[in-house]
Amino acid sequence: MTATRKKHCAAWPSSHPARRATMALRIQLKASRLAHETQSALDTARLLAKHGGLSPEAASSITRGLILEQLQHTHDAEQLQRVWSGLHAADRHTPDIALSAARKLIELQGDASVARSWLQPVWEQLVSDPQSLTALQTQRFFMGMQQAMEGLDAPWLARIEAAQRAAPQEPRLQYLAGMACVQRQLWGKGEQLLQAAAPRLSDNALRASAWKALAVLAEQREDNAAAAHAWRQAALQAPL
């Protein structure tokens, strides 16, 4: 037997089983995904990544997609919270995952305070480094917070007000601070912030929400003309 042949044979026992194991995991991953067995596919993808069968980029993309699919197919808030609790901490801090989970929880009529806690890492990322989020992620965050405003507590109000003071020309933070003040029954301050933000918001949904809130506030103080104007402005934001 030649030296080359001996060298090849010596390497075979250690490398061949590893290649076979990786191939088996790849087949299992594909089969689980085709069968829509999301948890099995997620476990397999993580195992593949752990043993170097997927590049870090591929592993991140595949696991993120599987988690988003898993979140989307939950049927009640309790099931969704179980899925969330089973995620790795790094997954829970991934903006797309946190945004989708919070939105789904609100859709399932879950606890808004829980949804806000899921959004908090995204908020902290937005405040510390706004450019680290995509434009779509930023838009989804503000929409998510709008939907999760019910029962807003004092610590969240303080966070939002501090961020708004630090960036007074950012209309979305003005809007969020205004809505937070309204939730905390700080009517005058909330109205002032919303009036400043509403004409400057580029997002139709946020602009419509701001005008609707202003309309309700005007109705509360029985200012029919201001209410009618605000309702008209809100209606103008409806998509064509």
MODELLER restraints for C-alpha pairs under 7 A, 6 or more apart:
rsr = mdl.restraints
at = mdl.atoms
rsr.add(forms.Gaussian(group=physical.xy_distance, feature=features.Distance(at['CA:22:A'], at['CA:48:A']), mean=6.89, stdev=0.5))
rsr.add(forms.Gaussian(group=physical.xy_distance, feature=features.Distance(at['CA:22:A'], at['CA:53:A']), mean=5.96, stdev=0.5))
rsr.add(forms.Gaussian(group=physical.xy_distance, feature=features.Distance(at['CA:25:A'], at['CA:44:A']), mean=6.49, stdev=0.5))
rsr.add(forms.Gaussian(group=physical.xy_distance, feature=features.Distance(at['CA:25:A'], at['CA:48:A']), mean=6.62, stdev=0.5))
rsr.add(forms.Gaussian(group=physical.xy_distance, feature=features.Distance(at['CA:29:A'], at['CA:41:A']), mean=5.14, stdev=0.5))
rsr.add(forms.Gaussian(group=physical.xy_distance, feature=features.Distance(at['CA:29:A'], at['CA:44:A']), mean=5.78, stdev=0.5))
rsr.add(forms.Gaussian(group=physical.xy_distance, feature=features.Distance(at['CA:29:A'], at['CA:45:A']), mean=6.54, stdev=0.5))
rsr.add(forms.Gaussian(group=physical.xy_distance, feature=features.Distance(at['CA:32:A'], at['CA:38:A']), mean=6.82, stdev=0.5))
rsr.add(forms.Gaussian(group=physical.xy_distance, feature=features.Distance(at['CA:32:A'], at['CA:40:A']), mean=6.20, stdev=0.5))
rsr.add(forms.Gaussian(group=physical.xy_distance, feature=features.Distance(at['CA:32:A'], at['CA:41:A']), mean=5.09, stdev=0.5))
rsr.add(forms.Gaussian(group=physical.xy_distance, feature=features.Distance(at['CA:33:A'], at['CA:41:A']), mean=5.86, stdev=0.5))
rsr.add(forms.Gaussian(group=physical.xy_distance, feature=features.Distance(at['CA:38:A'], at['CA:66:A']), mean=6.17, stdev=0.5))
rsr.add(forms.Gaussian(group=physical.xy_distance, feature=features.Distance(at['CA:38:A'], at['CA:70:A']), mean=6.24, stdev=0.5))
rsr.add(forms.Gaussian(group=physical.xy_distance, feature=features.Distance(at['CA:42:A'], at['CA:63:A']), mean=6.00, stdev=0.5))
rsr.add(forms.Gaussian(group=physical.xy_distance, feature=features.Distance(at['CA:42:A'], at['CA:66:A']), mean=6.25, stdev=0.5))
rsr.add(forms.Gaussian(group=physical.xy_distance, feature=features.Distance(at['CA:45:A'], at['CA:59:A']), mean=6.66, stdev=0.5))
rsr.add(forms.Gaussian(group=physical.xy_distance, feature=features.Distance(at['CA:45:A'], at['CA:63:A']), mean=6.69, stdev=0.5))
rsr.add(forms.Gaussian(group=physical.xy_distance, feature=features.Distance(at['CA:48:A'], at['CA:54:A']), mean=5.91, stdev=0.5))
rsr.add(forms.Gaussian(group=physical.xy_distance, feature=features.Distance(at['CA:49:A'], at['CA:55:A']), mean=6.82, stdev=0.5))
rsr.add(forms.Gaussian(group=physical.xy_distance, feature=features.Distance(at['CA:49:A'], at['CA:56:A']), mean=6.96, stdev=0.5))
rsr.add(forms.Gaussian(group=physical.xy_distance, feature=features.Distance(at['CA:49:A'], at['CA:59:A']), mean=5.87, stdev=0.5))
rsr.add(forms.Gaussian(group=physical.xy_distance, feature=features.Distance(at['CA:68:A'], at['CA:97:A']), mean=6.28, stdev=0.5))
rsr.add(forms.Gaussian(group=physical.xy_distance, feature=features.Distance(at['CA:71:A'], at['CA:80:A']), mean=6.58, stdev=0.5))
rsr.add(forms.Gaussian(group=physical.xy_distance, feature=features.Distance(at['CA:71:A'], at['CA:101:A']), mean=6.31, stdev=0.5))
rsr.add(forms.Gaussian(group=physical.xy_distance, feature=features.Distance(at['CA:74:A'], at['CA:80:A']), mean=5.62, stdev=0.5))
rsr.add(forms.Gaussian(group=physical.xy_distance, feature=features.Distance(at['CA:76:A'], at['CA:108:A']), mean=5.79, stdev=0.5))
rsr.add(forms.Gaussian(group=physical.xy_distance, feature=features.Distance(at['CA:77:A'], at['CA:105:A']), mean=5.87, stdev=0.5))
rsr.add(forms.Gaussian(group=physical.xy_distance, feature=features.Distance(at['CA:77:A'], at['CA:108:A']), mean=5.62, stdev=0.5))
rsr.add(forms.Gaussian(group=physical.xy_distance, feature=features.Distance(at['CA:77:A'], at['CA:110:A']), mean=5.33, stdev=0.5))
rsr.add(forms.Gaussian(group=physical.xy_distance, feature=features.Distance(at['CA:91:A'], at['CA:97:A']), mean=6.87, stdev=0.5))
rsr.add(forms.Gaussian(group=physical.xy_distance, feature=features.Distance(at['CA:92:A'], at['CA:98:A']), mean=5.83, stdev=0.5))
rsr.add(forms.Gaussian(group=physical.xy_distance, feature=features.Distance(at['CA:93:A'], at['CA:121:A']), mean=5.92, stdev=0.5))
rsr.add(forms.Gaussian(group=physical.xy_distance, feature=features.Distance(at['CA:95:A'], at['CA:122:A']), mean=5.72, stdev=0.5))
rsr.add(forms.Gaussian(group=physical.xy_distance, feature=features.Distance(at['CA:98:A'], at['CA:118:A']), mean=5.81, stdev=0.5))
rsr.add(forms.Gaussian(group=physical.xy_distance, feature=features.Distance(at['CA:98:A'], at['CA:119:A']), mean=5.95, stdev=0.5))
rsr.add(forms.Gaussian(group=physical.xy_distance, feature=features.Distance(at['CA:99:A'], at['CA:119:A']), mean=6.49, stdev=0.5))
rsr.add(forms.Gaussian(group=physical.xy_distance, feature=features.Distance(at['CA:99:A'], at['CA:140:A']), mean=6.90, stdev=0.5))
rsr.add(forms.Gaussian(group=physical.xy_distance, feature=features.Distance(at['CA:99:A'], at['CA:141:A']), mean=6.48, stdev=0.5))
rsr.add(forms.Gaussian(group=physical.xy_distance, feature=features.Distance(at['CA:99:A'], at['CA:144:A']), mean=6.94, stdev=0.5))
rsr.add(forms.Gaussian(group=physical.xy_distance, feature=features.Distance(at['CA:102:A'], at['CA:115:A']), mean=4.63, stdev=0.5))
rsr.add(forms.Gaussian(group=physical.xy_distance, feature=features.Distance(at['CA:102:A'], at['CA:118:A']), mean=6.25, stdev=0.5))
rsr.add(forms.Gaussian(group=physical.xy_distance, feature=features.Distance(at['CA:102:A'], at['CA:119:A']), mean=6.70, stdev=0.5))
rsr.add(forms.Gaussian(group=physical.xy_distance, feature=features.Distance(at['CA:102:A'], at['CA:144:A']), mean=6.92, stdev=0.5))
rsr.add(forms.Gaussian(group=physical.xy_distance, feature=features.Distance(at['CA:103:A'], at['CA:144:A']), mean=5.99, stdev=0.5))
rsr.add(forms.Gaussian(group=physical.xy_distance, feature=features.Distance(at['CA:105:A'], at['CA:115:A']), mean=6.47, stdev=0.5))
rsr.add(forms.Gaussian(group=physical.xy_distance, feature=features.Distance(at['CA:106:A'], at['CA:112:A']), mean=6.63, stdev=0.5))
rsr.add(forms.Gaussian(group=physical.xy_distance, feature=features.Distance(at['CA:106:A'], at['CA:147:A']), mean=6.99, stdev=0.5))
rsr.add(forms.Gaussian(group=physical.xy_distance, feature=features.Distance(at['CA:106:A'], at['CA:148:A']), mean=6.88, stdev=0.5))
rsr.add(forms.Gaussian(group=physical.xy_distance, feature=features.Distance(at['CA:112:A'], at['CA:148:A']), mean=4.84, stdev=0.5))
rsr.add(forms.Gaussian(group=physical.xy_distance, feature=features.Distance(at['CA:112:A'], at['CA:149:A']), mean=6.82, stdev=0.5))
rsr.add(forms.Gaussian(group=physical.xy_distance, feature=features.Distance(at['CA:112:A'], at['CA:150:A']), mean=6.07, stdev=0.5))
rsr.add(forms.Gaussian(group=physical.xy_distance, feature=features.Distance(at['CA:115:A'], at['CA:148:A']), mean=6.41, stdev=0.5))
rsr.add(forms.Gaussian(group=physical.xy_distance, feature=features.Distance(at['CA:116:A'], at['CA:148:A']), mean=6.33, stdev=0.5))
rsr.add(forms.Gaussian(group=physical.xy_distance, feature=features.Distance(at['CA:126:A'], at['CA:133:A']), mean=6.79, stdev=0.5))
rsr.add(forms.Gaussian(group=physical.xy_distance, feature=features.Distance(at['CA:127:A'], at['CA:163:A']), mean=6.84, stdev=0.5))
rsr.add(forms.Gaussian(group=physical.xy_distance, feature=features.Distance(at['CA:150:A'], at['CA:183:A']), mean=6.98, stdev=0.5))
rsr.add(forms.Gaussian(group=physical.xy_distance, feature=features.Distance(at['CA:151:A'], at['CA:183:A']), mean=6.93, stdev=0.5))
rsr.add(forms.Gaussian(group=physical.xy_distance, feature=features.Distance(at['CA:152:A'], at['CA:180:A']), mean=6.90, stdev=0.5))
rsr.add(forms.Gaussian(group=physical.xy_distance, feature=features.Distance(at['CA:152:A'], at['CA:183:A']), mean=6.37, stdev=0.5))
rsr.add(forms.Gaussian(group=physical.xy_distance, feature=features.Distance(at['CA:157:A'], at['CA:180:A']), mean=5.97, stdev=0.5))
rsr.add(forms.Gaussian(group=physical.xy_distance, feature=features.Distance(at['CA:160:A'], at['CA:177:A']), mean=5.75, stdev=0.5))
rsr.add(forms.Gaussian(group=physical.xy_distance, feature=features.Distance(at['CA:161:A'], at['CA:177:A']), mean=5.77, stdev=0.5))
rsr.add(forms.Gaussian(group=physical.xy_distance, feature=features.Distance(at['CA:164:A'], at['CA:173:A']), mean=5.22, stdev=0.5))
rsr.add(forms.Gaussian(group=physical.xy_distance, feature=features.Distance(at['CA:164:A'], at['CA:174:A']), mean=6.04, stdev=0.5))
rsr.add(forms.Gaussian(group=physical.xy_distance, feature=features.Distance(at['CA:164:A'], at['CA:177:A']), mean=6.77, stdev=0.5))
rsr.add(forms.Gaussian(group=physical.xy_distance, feature=features.Distance(at['CA:171:A'], at['CA:197:A']), mean=4.87, stdev=0.5))
rsr.add(forms.Gaussian(group=physical.xy_distance, feature=features.Distance(at['CA:171:A'], at['CA:200:A']), mean=6.12, stdev=0.5))
rsr.add(forms.Gaussian(group=physical.xy_distance, feature=features.Distance(at['CA:171:A'], at['CA:201:A']), mean=5.82, stdev=0.5))
rsr.add(forms.Gaussian(group=physical.xy_distance, feature=features.Distance(at['CA:172:A'], at['CA:201:A']), mean=6.61, stdev=0.5))
rsr.add(forms.Gaussian(group=physical.xy_distance, feature=features.Distance(at['CA:174:A'], at['CA:193:A']), mean=5.64, stdev=0.5))
rsr.add(forms.Gaussian(group=physical.xy_distance, feature=features.Distance(at['CA:174:A'], at['CA:194:A']), mean=6.77, stdev=0.5))
rsr.add(forms.Gaussian(group=physical.xy_distance, feature=features.Distance(at['CA:174:A'], at['CA:197:A']), mean=5.63, stdev=0.5))
rsr.add(forms.Gaussian(group=physical.xy_distance, feature=features.Distance(at['CA:175:A'], at['CA:193:A']), mean=6.49, stdev=0.5))
rsr.add(forms.Gaussian(group=physical.xy_distance, feature=features.Distance(at['CA:175:A'], at['CA:194:A']), mean=5.46, stdev=0.5))
rsr.add(forms.Gaussian(group=physical.xy_distance, feature=features.Distance(at['CA:175:A'], at['CA:197:A']), mean=5.44, stdev=0.5))
rsr.add(forms.Gaussian(group=physical.xy_distance, feature=features.Distance(at['CA:175:A'], at['CA:210:A']), mean=6.86, stdev=0.5))
rsr.add(forms.Gaussian(group=physical.xy_distance, feature=features.Distance(at['CA:178:A'], at['CA:190:A']), mean=4.04, stdev=0.5))
rsr.add(forms.Gaussian(group=physical.xy_distance, feature=features.Distance(at['CA:178:A'], at['CA:191:A']), mean=6.51, stdev=0.5))
rsr.add(forms.Gaussian(group=physical.xy_distance, feature=features.Distance(at['CA:178:A'], at['CA:193:A']), mean=4.87, stdev=0.5))
rsr.add(forms.Gaussian(group=physical.xy_distance, feature=features.Distance(at['CA:178:A'], at['CA:194:A']), mean=5.19, stdev=0.5))
rsr.add(forms.Gaussian(group=physical.xy_distance, feature=features.Distance(at['CA:179:A'], at['CA:190:A']), mean=6.28, stdev=0.5))
rsr.add(forms.Gaussian(group=physical.xy_distance, feature=features.Distance(at['CA:181:A'], at['CA:187:A']), mean=6.69, stdev=0.5))
rsr.add(forms.Gaussian(group=physical.xy_distance, feature=features.Distance(at['CA:181:A'], at['CA:189:A']), mean=6.59, stdev=0.5))
rsr.add(forms.Gaussian(group=physical.xy_distance, feature=features.Distance(at['CA:181:A'], at['CA:190:A']), mean=4.74, stdev=0.5))
rsr.add(forms.Gaussian(group=physical.xy_distance, feature=features.Distance(at['CA:182:A'], at['CA:190:A']), mean=5.20, stdev=0.5))
rsr.add(forms.Gaussian(group=physical.xy_distance, feature=features.Distance(at['CA:191:A'], at['CA:214:A']), mean=6.41, stdev=0.5))
rsr.add(forms.Gaussian(group=physical.xy_distance, feature=features.Distance(at['CA:194:A'], at['CA:210:A']), mean=5.98, stdev=0.5))
rsr.add(forms.Gaussian(group=physical.xy_distance, feature=features.Distance(at['CA:198:A'], at['CA:207:A']), mean=5.36, stdev=0.5))
rsr.add(forms.Gaussian(group=physical.xy_distance, feature=features.Distance(at['CA:198:A'], at['CA:210:A']), mean=5.64, stdev=0.5))
rsr.add(forms.Gaussian(group=physical.xy_distance, feature=features.Distance(at['CA:198:A'], at['CA:211:A']), mean=6.49, stdev=0.5))
rsr.add(forms.Gaussian(group=physical.xy_distance, feature=features.Distance(at['CA:201:A'], at['CA:207:A']), mean=5.59, stdev=0.5))
rsr.add(forms.Gaussian(group=physical.xy_distance, feature=features.Distance(at['CA:204:A'], at['CA:237:A']), mean=5.44, stdev=0.5))
rsr.add(forms.Gaussian(group=physical.xy_distance, feature=features.Distance(at['CA:207:A'], at['CA:237:A']), mean=6.98, stdev=0.5))
rsr.add(forms.Gaussian(group=physical.xy_distance, feature=features.Distance(at['CA:208:A'], at['CA:234:A']), mean=4.44, stdev=0.5))
rsr.add(forms.Gaussian(group=physical.xy_distance, feature=features.Distance(at['CA:208:A'], at['CA:237:A']), mean=5.48, stdev=0.5))
rsr.add(forms.Gaussian(group=physical.xy_distance, feature=features.Distance(at['CA:211:A'], at['CA:230:A']), mean=5.22, stdev=0.5))
rsr.add(forms.Gaussian(group=physical.xy_distance, feature=features.Distance(at['CA:211:A'], at['CA:231:A']), mean=6.63, stdev=0.5))
rsr.add(forms.Gaussian(group=physical.xy_distance, feature=features.Distance(at['CA:211:A'], at['CA:233:A']), mean=6.30, stdev=0.5))
rsr.add(forms.Gaussian(group=physical.xy_distance, feature=features.Distance(at['CA:211:A'], at['CA:234:A']), mean=5.07, stdev=0.5))
rsr.add(forms.Gaussian(group=physical.xy_distance, feature=features.Distance(at['CA:212:A'], at['CA:230:A']), mean=6.54, stdev=0.5))
rsr.add(forms.Gaussian(group=physical.xy_distance, feature=features.Distance(at['CA:212:A'], at['CA:231:A']), mean=6.12, stdev=0.5))
rsr.add(forms.Gaussian(group=physical.xy_distance, feature=features.Distance(at['CA:212:A'], at['CA:234:A']), mean=5.82, stdev=0.5))
rsr.add(forms.Gaussian(group=physical.xy_distance, feature=features.Distance(at['CA:214:A'], at['CA:230:A']), mean=6.19, stdev=0.5))
rsr.add(forms.Gaussian(group=physical.xy_distance, feature=features.Distance(at['CA:215:A'], at['CA:227:A']), mean=4.33, stdev=0.5))
rsr.add(forms.Gaussian(group=physical.xy_distance, feature=features.Distance(at['CA:215:A'], at['CA:230:A']), mean=4.87, stdev=0.5))
rsr.add(forms.Gaussian(group=physical.xy_distance, feature=features.Distance(at['CA:215:A'], at['CA:231:A']), mean=5.71, stdev=0.5))
rsr.add(forms.Gaussian(group=physical.xy_distance, feature=features.Distance(at['CA:216:A'], at['CA:227:A']), mean=6.90, stdev=0.5))
rsr.add(forms.Gaussian(group=physical.xy_distance, feature=features.Distance(at['CA:218:A'], at['CA:224:A']), mean=6.91, stdev=0.5))
rsr.add(forms.Gaussian(group=physical.xy_distance, feature=features.Distance(at['CA:218:A'], at['CA:226:A']), mean=5.91, stdev=0.5))
rsr.add(forms.Gaussian(group=physical.xy_distance, feature=features.Distance(at['CA:218:A'], at['CA:227:A']), mean=4.95, stdev=0.5))
rsr.add(forms.Gaussian(group=physical.xy_distance, feature=features.Distance(at['CA:219:A'], at['CA:227:A']), mean=5.70, stdev=0.5))
